[in-house]
Amino acid sequence: MANVAFLGLGVMGYPMAGHLAQAGHNVSVYNRTITKAEQWIEQYSECDGVELFAAPTPAGAVADADVVFACVGADKDVAEVCVGDEGAFAAMKSGSIFVDHTTASAECARSMASAAAKHNIGFVDAPVSGGEAGAVNGALTVMCGGEPRYFDAVEPIINAYAKSIKLLGEVGSGQQTKMVNQICIAGVVQGLAEALHFAMEAGLDANAVVDVISKGAAQSWQMDNRAVTMIDGSFDFGFAVDWMRKDLDIVLNEAKSLGVSLPVTALVDQFYGDVQNMGGNRNDTSSLIRRFRG
């Protein structure tokens, strides 16, 4: 078992760090709000044979870690925990590895990897998909970019909270793969929202319609997991609109830099802006149907 650190105990990071402790690793944690870190220590203190520690700074959490994980908000937050005042890189051991689970830009990943290399630290960008439920259940999909030797070293540890983990290429490839994931989600959720709205306006039993079409080519994860709640007008089931818009901004900026046109994604991003204007900032991504149903 390893000595690890986890930086960022939000909706995703809190249970992910918990799985590491339950897998028998010694875990040091850092969170911007120290009370959250202390709560985490209390919750997982009964894990047998492990040492747990809450640090007031990223640097304080990582000194003895073989692998450091982070799951924070955006590019600026990644930079802060890595190279900011009391950042992790200056305090990490030579030869240790930093794994960033934040959904950030590919350029951020490359920049942080370059900064890590100056300290003889390995770097893997490893954004995740699966939402809060995936984190809680230890069933996340992890998309990685980095050198194979670093990936091979961290894969057995990441398996504590992953159902699928794959190396896609050099640093930045994980983030670009997550962008592909978000492009797919945006289009599918919009299509599902339009379809359900059409069904209800046509006077059909929308739940019965979903039961039928989910057995055929229209089936998707979003249909299986969100159609019923979309019909019911319930939108408290995970990934928030604010975070989706952050991700789509990353996607659209990357597409611009690559000279790639993403007309549907750009349109759905605007639709999520409409949901924000309706007060749906913290609604989950399936709330696109609110534009039709209110």
Sequence and secondary structure as in RCSB ss.txt:
>XXXX:A:sequence
MANVAFLGLGVMGYPMAGHLAQAGHNVSVYNRTITKAEQWIEQYSECDGVELFAAPTPAGAVADADVVFACVGAD
KDVAEVCVGDEGAFAAMKSGSIFVDHTTASAECARSMASAAAKHNIGFVDAPVSGGEAGAVNGALTVMCGGEPRY
FDAVEPIINAYAKSIKLLGEVGSGQQTKMVNQICIAGVVQGLAEALHFAMEAGLDANAVVDVISKGAAQSWQMDN
RAVTMIDGSFDFGFAVDWMRKDLDIVLNEAKSLGVSLPVTALVDQFYGDVQNMGGNRNDTSSLIRRFRG
>XXXX:A:secstr
  EEEEE  STTHHHHHHHHHHTT EEEEE SSHHHHHHHHHHTTTSTT  EEEESSHHHHHTT SEEEE  SSH
HHHHHHHHSTT STTTS TT EEEE S   HHHHHHHHHHHHTTT EEEE  EESHHHHHHTT EEEEEES HHH
HHHHHHHHTTSEEEEEEEESTTHHHHHHHHHHHHHHHHHHHHHHHHHHHHHTT  HHHHHHHHTTTTT  HHHHH
HHHHHHHT   SSSBHHHHHHHHHHHHHHHHHHT   HHHHHHHHHHHHHHHTT TTSBGGGGGHHHH 
